[in-house]
Structures are given as C-alpha cells and as structure tokens.
Amino acid sequence: MNIQIFGTKKSFDTKKAQRYFKERRIGFQFIDLKEKGMSKGELQSVLRAVGGIDALVDPKAKDQDTVALISYLAESQKFDKLLENQQVLREPIVRNGRQATVGYAPDTWGGWE
C-alpha cells in the first residue's frame, strides 16, 4: 500500500485520518496543501476516483467566492480553477494508487488493507 494524505495541519479530519493509519501501523505520506499543492496529474487521478469536481469542492470552505465561482463555471474551466485554488478542496484527500477518498472515510480505507 502506498498511502498519501493530502490536507492541512489544522484540519481536524486530516488529523483523524493520520491517526487511523498510525494506529494500524500503515505507513503514509502527508502532503500539506498549504505548502505544496496537488499536481495536475494527482488532481486528475483523484477526480476520476471520486466521481467529479463536485465531490472534491468543500461547500463550507472559507473562500466562499471561489466556491461560488467554481459552481458557475463551465465543466472545462472548473478543473483549472480548482487546480489554482486548492484551499477549497474537502479534506483529507486520501490516495492509494488509483483509489482515492475525500473526507474522513475509514470504512473505505479498511477495504484497502
């Protein structure tokens, strides 16, 4: 298993995800979205795994202007705007190869082991 956890250090759900994998002694790589965002390829891979941009955007994000803008853009423009503004992503994003989840999803992660 090659687990990657994308999130921020202050996110409560990101901390819970890290604790979930630590308790099971499963190694993971933590990527802080404030320091280093997701690459274009990583974001595309996660999008395919979770079923689209709407599953990735956090409707309660602090940057409500960007959330509103993304909801009104054409599908072709949404991806580029999301890539530029990763602060509106739901956290944590957990990847295991081609599989991915958004938010705290221990039921899904248990099936990865």
Secondary structure as GFF3:
##gff-version 3
##sequence-region A 1 113
A	DSSP	beta_strand	3	7	.	.	.	ID=ss1
A	DSSP	alpha_helix	12	23	.	.	.	ID=ss2
A	DSSP	beta_strand	28	32	.	.	.	ID=ss3
A	DSSP	alpha_helix	40	50	.	.	.	ID=ss4
A	DSSP	alpha_helix	53	56	.	.	.	ID=ss5
A	DSSP	alpha_helix	64	72	.	.	.	ID=ss6
A	DSSP	alpha_helix	75	84	.	.	.	ID=ss7
A	DSSP	three_ten_helix	86	88	.	.	.	ID=ss8
A	DSSP	beta_strand	93	96	.	.	.	ID=ss9
A	DSSP	beta_strand	99	102	.	.	.	ID=ss10
A	DSSP	alpha_helix	106	110	.	.	.	ID=ss11
###
